Amino acid sequence: MLFQVKDFAGDAGAIAAILRALDANANVAGDPAAGQIEVAAQLTSGQVIAALQAAGYEASRVSEPRQIHVSGGSTCCGSCS
């Protein structure tokens, strides 16, 4: 899940620690230039946002690009057949 975090200074470790209190296996990667974090966790986007807000971060979910289905193309997931 991709999130926009206001005033994200690149300390993905601090954000990971916040989320690992809820999911010990949470992984966080940050892009300080874009002010975004990528979260891989067994948490809903609402749980991530609530945890970050409780820690003083203003966060919102970013829509991720959707894969376009192309018949016979490399983006086919196989679920249509």
N, C-alpha and C positions, 0 to 999 in steps of 0.2 A: 504494500500500500504506500502511496506517495502522499506526503503532506507538505504544505507550505507552513513554515514556522517563522513568525515575525521576530526580528532581532536575533536570528540564529547566527551565532558567532563561530560555528564550526565545531562545537564541542559535542560531537555525536556520542562520546563516552558518557557524558552526564545524562543525556537523554536516554541512552541505552540502560543506564542504571535505574532510571525512573521506571521504564517499562519492564525491566527484569524483576521488579518487585511484584509485578502482576503475572509475568510469564518468564520463568528462569531461562528459557531458550530464545528469548527475543534477540533479533539482530537488527542493528541500525547502521545505515550508511548515510553520510551527510554530504550535501553540496552547498557549502557556505556562500558561494557566488550567487546561486539561485535562491538561497534561503529555503532549501528543501531537504527533507529526509525521506529515505526509503526504509520502511519497517517491514520485517518479516517476523510475524508472531501469531500466536493463537489468541489474538485479541480482535475485537471488532474495531472499526474506525472510531466509533463513539467512545470506546474504552480508551483508545490511544489519545484522542483529543481531550477527554476528561482528565486523564492522568497528567498530560502536559499542561493543561490549564491550572490544575491544582498546584503544579510546580512553578507557575508564573509565566509559562509560555503561551502565546496566542497562536493557535494552530488550526488549520482547516485542511480537509481532504482535497487532493488535486485529482481531477479526472485523469485517468491513464488512457493513453491512446488505445483505441480498439483495433483489433486485428480485422482486416477486411477479408472476407472469404472469397477466394478465387478458385473456382473449380479447376482442379488439376495443378494448382499452384502450390508453392511451398508453405503457404499459410493455412492450408487445409488441416483441420483438426481430426477429420474423419467421422465426426458425429452425424453427418448428413446421410451417410450411406447405409 
